[in-house]
Amino acid sequence: MEHSLSPGLYIVATPIGNLGDITLRAVDVLRGVGAVACEDTRVTGKLLHHLGIKKRMIRYDDHAGEGDRERLLALMESEAVALVSDAGTPLISDPGYRLVRTARERGIAVTSLPGPNAAVLAMTLSGLPNDRFLFAGFLPNKAKAREEALAELAGVPATLVFYETAPRLEAALAAIAAVLPGREVAVARELTKKFEECRSGTPGELAGHYAAHPPRGEIVLLVAPPLEEPAGDIDVDALLRTALADAKPSQAAAQVARATGLDRKALYARAMELK
């Protein structure tokens, strides 16, 4: 049964695949609000139809301007407005935070409901260390910027979590192999859906698999933390062998030197022996 809610902004997480993951509280709030702000009215419309809910929908996406934001804020002054994304928890890797920030500054009540999130779900599936992890959104599209972003995060003592798309996965794995040699990587895709998978390995192994089995859908890409051992205890041969799977000896030596601080010439000589 529908009931009214106090005026304000209600941030509602929606399923990332399996519609059964909608929470009871989310359904209750969606029934009680006066309007739903969403990225795509077609996507949100399907969810509301599935739930048997009819609501006014207002498009609010990455391209929304200040005028769109002001109209929503004005609406929140007098009625309850839900903010949803196409899938998952709103405001994660999108610019909607400006709406929340302005609402709070103006004294508009803001309530956020917990629910599905692809990054957290992938983290639990990956088997990588999860005591500390850093969510870094999407990697840049251009090769140089992508490698620079990874290099900036190389020393972070935590599992790195990125969102990625299927067409860009190969380039992302190649960049990880070049900038973060020796790291275990996990690819989580089709989360909560029938063909859900989480595959781990070296960047080269994963690239080979997905070259033979082109992926579809949205992807969460996870990279293990840097090695904790002091340089003297690092298995240099293992790092070199991993790097040599995707690179020439000179490139492999450069990668391992960057990751460990060891002498590049000595590493090159050893890489030639191993090759």
Secondary structure, 3 states (H helix, E strand, C coil): CCCCCCCEEEEECECCCCHHHCCHHHHHHHHHCCEEEECCHHHHHHHHHHHCCCCEEEECCCCCCHHHHHHHHHHHCCCEEEECCCCECCCCCCCCHHHHHHHHHCCCCEEEECCCCHHHHHHHHHCCCCCCEEEEEECCCCHHHHHHHHHHHCCCCCEEEEEEEHHHHHHHHHHHHHHCCCCCEEEEECCCCCCCEEEEECHHHHHHHHHHCCCCCEEEEEECCCCCCCHHHCCHHHHHHHHHCCCCHHHHHHHHHHHHCCCHHHHHHHHHHHC
